[in-house]
Amino acid sequence: MGKILLLEDNISCRRHLLEIASKINPTLEFFETSRASEAYNYSISNNISAFLLDIQVEDYSGIELAKRLRQIKKYQFTPIIFITAMPTKEMEAFRKIHCYDYILKPYSEEDVKNVFQKILVDFLDETYKNETKKLALKFKDFTQLIDMKDIICVEYLNRRIVIITKEDKIEYMRMPMKKFKPLLDEVYFMQVHQSIIINLNFVEKIEFDSKKIKLNSVKHEVPIGRSFLKEVRGKFNDI
């Protein structure tokens, strides 16, 4: 899961699509471009979870880009959504490239939401469940494995790392937060305070005025550090 590539040469359309996608799934990271060649080069050096491709762009078509992507082994079955104003191109795309869905211009916000929900939430969430990453906590006499998806937040208390899950509160070893943070999946975890990292999937409510975040399954509210406020606001796009 994680990175979504958006190819669209109309800036206003691109911003609108990104805004809708970010609201539907705030855990995603986006790469946007107006050139198919740039999209292709970025895809080679990064792992993309889904492609949103406009068919008509500056250098060569989104269909041609999709054909090239399908020749790369890691993208043989990666979801591709076409954005098009040319209905006649759609059947070609479905047959030759195994496109997952398409958005027909001019589109309504509801049309986009319906397609994005299926791919950016339902499909990717199911994929993530099947590829759940484990966090290995090494104690003196044993190693405890925890599903990262079950971690609600991590706090730095009394110089110790404390991991709060749905079922437990685990006091781990003495180590700084900056050393522990790289152990977590950066797609789903975000540091919101000098001493707190949260799982974005458990966010229930954000209050920017009071600088607090309400998490599911946790009684207390989590503070947002002043130096992290801008990053948090940008991540959630003011929702």
MARRO-690370 format. One record per residue (C-alpha): x, y, z; residue in one letter. Coordinates in steps of 0.001 Angstrom, whole numbers, plus 500000, padded with zeros to 6 digits. Each point is the difference from the previous one (the first is absolute). Example, Ala and Ser with C-alpha at 12.3 -4.5 7.8 and 13.67 -1.06 7.14 Angstrom:
REM MARRO-690370
<site xx="512300" yy="495500" zz="507800" residu="A"/>
<site xx="501370" yy="503440" zz="499340" residu="S"/>
REM end
This chain:
REM MARRO-690370
<site xx="500000" yy="500000" zz="500000" residu="M"/>
<site xx="501301" yy="503471" zz="500427" residu="G"/>
<site xx="500957" yy="501860" zz="496836" residu="K"/>
<site xx="497488" yy="501012" zz="497347" residu="I"/>
<site xx="501136" yy="501472" zz="496676" residu="L"/>
<site xx="497776" yy="502588" zz="498326" residu="L"/>
<site xx="500655" yy="500970" zz="496376" residu="L"/>
<site xx="497884" yy="502992" zz="498966" residu="E"/>
<site xx="501120" yy="503039" zz="497973" residu="D"/>
<site xx="497140" yy="502273" zz="501091" residu="N"/>
<site xx="501168" yy="501569" zz="503269" residu="I"/>
<site xx="496527" yy="500837" zz="501333" residu="S"/>
<site xx="498746" yy="496473" zz="499265" residu="C"/>
<site xx="503084" yy="498548" zz="501617" residu="R"/>
<site xx="499513" yy="502029" zz="503181" residu="R"/>
<site xx="496336" yy="499064" zz="500150" residu="H"/>
<site xx="500712" yy="496282" zz="499614" residu="L"/>
<site xx="502725" yy="500135" zz="502647" residu="L"/>
<site xx="497693" yy="501796" zz="502408" residu="E"/>
<site xx="497293" yy="497350" zz="499614" residu="I"/>
<site xx="502477" yy="497123" zz="500275" residu="A"/>
<site xx="501656" yy="501454" zz="503113" residu="S"/>
<site xx="496651" yy="500325" zz="501738" residu="K"/>
<site xx="499003" yy="496435" zz="499138" residu="I"/>
<site xx="503276" yy="498489" zz="501214" residu="N"/>
<site xx="502320" yy="502402" zz="501898" residu="P"/>
<site xx="502628" yy="497281" zz="500513" residu="T"/>
<site xx="501031" yy="500104" zz="496343" residu="L"/>
<site xx="502997" yy="501778" zz="498512" residu="E"/>
<site xx="499636" yy="501533" zz="496536" residu="F"/>
<site xx="502365" yy="500728" zz="497140" residu="F"/>
<site xx="498534" yy="502313" zz="497359" residu="E"/>
<site xx="501266" yy="500905" zz="496573" residu="T"/>
<site xx="498817" yy="501235" zz="496607" residu="S"/>
<site xx="502487" yy="497952" zz="497973" residu="R"/>
<site xx="499790" yy="496274" zz="499288" residu="A"/>
<site xx="503778" yy="499715" zz="499701" residu="S"/>
<site xx="500470" yy="501402" zz="503509" residu="E"/>
<site xx="497315" yy="497656" zz="501332" residu="A"/>
<site xx="501764" yy="497018" zz="498428" residu="Y"/>
<site xx="503422" yy="500915" zz="501397" residu="N"/>
<site xx="498571" yy="500552" zz="503473" residu="Y"/>
<site xx="498204" yy="496645" zz="499866" residu="S"/>
<site xx="503225" yy="498146" zz="499251" residu="I"/>
<site xx="501795" yy="501334" zz="503084" residu="S"/>
<site xx="496978" yy="499881" zz="502349" residu="N"/>
<site xx="497281" yy="497541" zz="500957" residu="N"/>
<site xx="496600" yy="501261" zz="498869" residu="I"/>
<site xx="496806" yy="498493" zz="501434" residu="S"/>
<site xx="497557" yy="501413" zz="497411" residu="A"/>
<site xx="500120" yy="502184" zz="496880" residu="F"/>
<site xx="497552" yy="502768" zz="499049" residu="L"/>
<site xx="500776" yy="500793" zz="496364" residu="L"/>
<site xx="498555" yy="502646" zz="497698" residu="D"/>
<site xx="499979" yy="498628" zz="496462" residu="I"/>
<site xx="500946" yy="503267" zz="498262" residu="Q"/>
<site xx="503102" yy="501663" zz="501493" residu="V"/>
<site xx="502933" yy="502125" zz="498867" residu="E"/>
<site xx="502530" yy="497526" zz="498583" residu="D"/>
<site xx="498327" yy="496647" zz="499260" residu="Y"/>
<site xx="496706" yy="498371" zz="500926" residu="S"/>
<site xx="499030" yy="498507" zz="503326" residu="G"/>
<site xx="499084" yy="496805" zz="498141" residu="I"/>
<site xx="503521" yy="499710" zz="498639" residu="E"/>
<site xx="501373" yy="500584" zz="503505" residu="L"/>
<site xx="497725" yy="497271" zz="501383" residu="A"/>
<site xx="501244" yy="497554" zz="497345" residu="K"/>
<site xx="503588" yy="500702" zz="501031" residu="R"/>
<site xx="499142" yy="499631" zz="503690" residu="L"/>
<site xx="498379" yy="496616" zz="499395" residu="R"/>
<site xx="503312" yy="498784" zz="498571" residu="Q"/>
<site xx="501618" yy="500601" zz="503402" residu="I"/>
<site xx="499569" yy="496878" zz="502121" residu="K"/>
<site xx="499027" yy="501781" zz="503236" residu="K"/>
<site xx="497198" yy="501898" zz="498192" residu="Y"/>
<site xx="498414" yy="497121" zz="498086" residu="Q"/>
<site xx="496921" yy="500080" zz="502252" residu="F"/>
<site xx="500216" yy="503441" zz="501628" residu="T"/>
<site xx="496665" yy="501908" zz="499794" residu="P"/>
<site xx="499825" yy="502531" zz="497155" residu="I"/>
<site xx="497175" yy="502526" zz="499769" residu="I"/>
<site xx="499685" yy="501980" zz="496779" residu="F"/>
<site xx="498744" yy="503579" zz="499867" residu="I"/>
<site xx="498648" yy="500682" zz="496541" residu="T"/>
<site xx="497732" yy="502133" zz="497854" residu="A"/>
<site xx="500166" yy="497436" zz="497189" residu="M"/>
<site xx="497508" yy="497134" zz="500607" residu="P"/>
<site xx="501193" yy="498118" zz="496919" residu="T"/>
<site xx="503392" yy="499526" zz="501599" residu="K"/>
<site xx="498576" yy="498290" zz="503074" residu="E"/>
<site xx="499341" yy="496558" zz="498533" residu="M"/>
<site xx="503494" yy="499909" zz="498525" residu="E"/>
<site xx="501370" yy="500810" zz="503438" residu="A"/>
<site xx="497947" yy="497321" zz="501752" residu="F"/>
<site xx="500934" yy="497307" zz="497478" residu="R"/>
<site xx="503694" yy="500659" zz="499539" residu="K"/>
<site xx="501075" yy="501415" zz="503349" residu="I"/>
<site xx="497551" yy="498458" zz="502470" residu="H"/>
<site xx="498975" yy="503382" zz="501339" residu="C"/>
<site xx="498117" yy="499745" zz="503319" residu="Y"/>
<site xx="497631" yy="502915" zz="499350" residu="D"/>
<site xx="499718" yy="503375" zz="498286" residu="Y"/>
<site xx="498750" yy="503511" zz="500719" residu="I"/>
<site xx="498256" yy="501639" zz="497048" residu="L"/>
<site xx="500338" yy="503768" zz="499496" residu="K"/>
<site xx="498140" yy="502130" zz="500823" residu="P"/>
<site xx="499610" yy="498229" zz="503331" residu="Y"/>
<site xx="498156" yy="500820" zz="503199" residu="S"/>
<site xx="501575" yy="499798" zz="503443" residu="E"/>
<site xx="497714" yy="497073" zz="500774" residu="E"/>
<site xx="501285" yy="498101" zz="496936" residu="D"/>
<site xx="503582" yy="500454" zz="501188" residu="V"/>
<site xx="499189" yy="499003" zz="503578" residu="K"/>
<site xx="498343" yy="496777" zz="498881" residu="N"/>
<site xx="503016" yy="498925" zz="497955" residu="V"/>
<site xx="502551" yy="501132" zz="502591" residu="F"/>
<site xx="498156" yy="498198" zz="502797" residu="Q"/>
<site xx="500269" yy="496698" zz="498143" residu="K"/>
<site xx="503721" yy="500319" zz="499283" residu="I"/>
<site xx="501572" yy="502397" zz="502517" residu="L"/>
<site xx="498158" yy="498574" zz="503001" residu="V"/>
<site xx="498356" yy="496615" zz="499440" residu="D"/>
<site xx="502613" yy="498411" zz="497740" residu="F"/>
<site xx="503079" yy="501439" zz="501681" residu="L"/>
<site xx="498727" yy="499326" zz="503516" residu="D"/>
<site xx="499356" yy="496371" zz="499116" residu="E"/>
<site xx="503462" yy="499756" zz="498455" residu="T"/>
<site xx="501536" yy="501485" zz="503124" residu="Y"/>
<site xx="498159" yy="497519" zz="502241" residu="K"/>
<site xx="501510" yy="497152" zz="498034" residu="N"/>
<site xx="503473" yy="501512" zz="500291" residu="E"/>
<site xx="499921" yy="501102" zz="503624" residu="T"/>
<site xx="503414" yy="500982" zz="501237" residu="K"/>
<site xx="501245" yy="498886" zz="503384" residu="K"/>
<site xx="501826" yy="502006" zz="502630" residu="L"/>
<site xx="502600" yy="497901" zz="501825" residu="A"/>
<site xx="500493" yy="501045" zz="503629" residu="L"/>
<site xx="503168" yy="498447" zz="501379" residu="K"/>
<site xx="499972" yy="499379" zz="503733" residu="F"/>
<site xx="502680" yy="498309" zz="502104" residu="K"/>
<site xx="498723" yy="496451" zz="499689" residu="D"/>
<site xx="497602" yy="500155" zz="497052" residu="F"/>
<site xx="498824" yy="501932" zz="496930" residu="T"/>
<site xx="496378" yy="501134" zz="499783" residu="Q"/>
<site xx="498402" yy="500484" zz="496569" residu="L"/>
<site xx="497171" yy="502526" zz="499629" residu="I"/>
<site xx="497878" yy="500724" zz="496938" residu="D"/>
<site xx="500659" yy="503636" zz="499149" residu="M"/>
<site xx="496373" yy="500454" zz="498987" residu="K"/>
<site xx="499021" yy="499346" zz="503632" residu="D"/>
<site xx="502228" yy="502740" zz="501435" residu="I"/>
<site xx="497937" yy="503066" zz="500871" residu="I"/>
<site xx="502855" yy="502243" zz="501080" residu="C"/>
<site xx="503497" yy="500036" zz="501439" residu="V"/>
<site xx="500991" yy="502303" zz="502854" residu="E"/>
<site xx="503293" yy="500914" zz="501635" residu="Y"/>
<site xx="499411" yy="499892" zz="503758" residu="L"/>
<site xx="502602" yy="500037" zz="502783" residu="N"/>
<site xx="502727" yy="499455" zz="497402" residu="R"/>
<site xx="498303" yy="496837" zz="498789" residu="R"/>
<site xx="498122" yy="499135" zz="496819" residu="I"/>
<site xx="496402" yy="499097" zz="500831" residu="V"/>
<site xx="497969" yy="498247" zz="497289" residu="I"/>
<site xx="496215" yy="500172" zz="500254" residu="I"/>
<site xx="498024" yy="497397" zz="498045" residu="T"/>
<site xx="496344" yy="499028" zz="499873" residu="K"/>
<site xx="500559" yy="497435" zz="502755" residu="E"/>
<site xx="503117" yy="501005" zz="501882" residu="D"/>
<site xx="502382" yy="502664" zz="501247" residu="K"/>
<site xx="503582" yy="498847" zz="499593" residu="I"/>
<site xx="502894" yy="501698" zz="501761" residu="E"/>
<site xx="503029" yy="499497" zz="497818" residu="Y"/>
<site xx="503657" yy="500823" zz="500462" residu="M"/>
<site xx="501656" yy="503324" zz="500703" residu="R"/>
<site xx="500754" yy="501587" zz="496658" residu="M"/>
<site xx="499368" yy="503393" zz="498366" residu="P"/>
<site xx="496940" yy="500420" zz="497799" residu="M"/>
<site xx="502128" yy="500983" zz="496999" residu="K"/>
<site xx="501716" yy="496610" zz="500173" residu="K"/>
<site xx="496740" yy="498065" zz="500354" residu="F"/>
<site xx="498069" yy="501868" zz="497285" residu="K"/>
<site xx="501783" yy="498353" zz="497001" residu="P"/>
<site xx="498734" yy="496601" zz="501208" residu="L"/>
<site xx="496428" yy="501001" zz="499147" residu="L"/>
<site xx="498353" yy="499993" zz="496569" residu="D"/>
<site xx="500208" yy="503634" zz="498865" residu="E"/>
<site xx="496872" yy="499579" zz="497886" residu="V"/>
<site xx="497721" yy="499548" zz="503003" residu="Y"/>
<site xx="501862" yy="501680" zz="502848" residu="F"/>
<site xx="500596" yy="503691" zz="500522" residu="M"/>
<site xx="501767" yy="501883" zz="502758" residu="Q"/>
<site xx="497716" yy="502740" zz="501330" residu="V"/>
<site xx="501919" yy="500957" zz="503126" residu="H"/>
<site xx="503578" yy="499727" zz="501205" residu="Q"/>
<site xx="498950" yy="497035" zz="502126" residu="S"/>
<site xx="497039" yy="498547" zz="498016" residu="I"/>
<site xx="499564" yy="498043" zz="496765" residu="I"/>
<site xx="496491" yy="499053" zz="498859" residu="I"/>
<site xx="498514" yy="497448" zz="497622" residu="N"/>
<site xx="498071" yy="502057" zz="497438" residu="L"/>
<site xx="497360" yy="497294" zz="499654" residu="N"/>
<site xx="498832" yy="500635" zz="503585" residu="F"/>
<site xx="499452" yy="503749" zz="499621" residu="V"/>
<site xx="496415" yy="500856" zz="500927" residu="E"/>
<site xx="500096" yy="503786" zz="500328" residu="K"/>
<site xx="502510" yy="502841" zz="499666" residu="I"/>
<site xx="499612" yy="503351" zz="501756" residu="E"/>
<site xx="502570" yy="502412" zz="498630" residu="F"/>
<site xx="498910" yy="502877" zz="502240" residu="D"/>
<site xx="500656" yy="498033" zz="503179" residu="S"/>
<site xx="502818" yy="498003" zz="498347" residu="K"/>
<site xx="498559" yy="496608" zz="500916" residu="K"/>
<site xx="499284" yy="496702" zz="498257" residu="I"/>
<site xx="497370" yy="497487" zz="501088" residu="K"/>
<site xx="500937" yy="496393" zz="499281" residu="L"/>
<site xx="497663" yy="497023" zz="499858" residu="N"/>
<site xx="500325" yy="497653" zz="502994" residu="S"/>
<site xx="502023" yy="502499" zz="502040" residu="V"/>
<site xx="498311" yy="501911" zz="502824" residu="K"/>
<site xx="502299" yy="503006" zz="500092" residu="H"/>
<site xx="500603" yy="502506" zz="497203" residu="E"/>
<site xx="503425" yy="500242" zz="498416" residu="V"/>
<site xx="501639" yy="503450" zz="499834" residu="P"/>
<site xx="501464" yy="501390" zz="496791" residu="I"/>
<site xx="503419" yy="501540" zz="500539" residu="G"/>
<site xx="500438" yy="503544" zz="498772" residu="R"/>
<site xx="502866" yy="499054" zz="497686" residu="S"/>
<site xx="497885" yy="497160" zz="498499" residu="F"/>
<site xx="496801" yy="501999" zz="499473" residu="L"/>
<site xx="500727" yy="501092" zz="496424" residu="K"/>
<site xx="500875" yy="496457" zz="498910" residu="E"/>
<site xx="496897" yy="498536" zz="501641" residu="V"/>
<site xx="497763" yy="502650" zz="498439" residu="R"/>
<site xx="501479" yy="499312" zz="496580" residu="G"/>
<site xx="499628" yy="496239" zz="500386" residu="K"/>
<site xx="496319" yy="500166" zz="500829" residu="F"/>
<site xx="499233" yy="502857" zz="497642" residu="N"/>
<site xx="498053" yy="501822" zz="502703" residu="D"/>
<site xx="497497" yy="497203" zz="500528" residu="I"/>
REM end
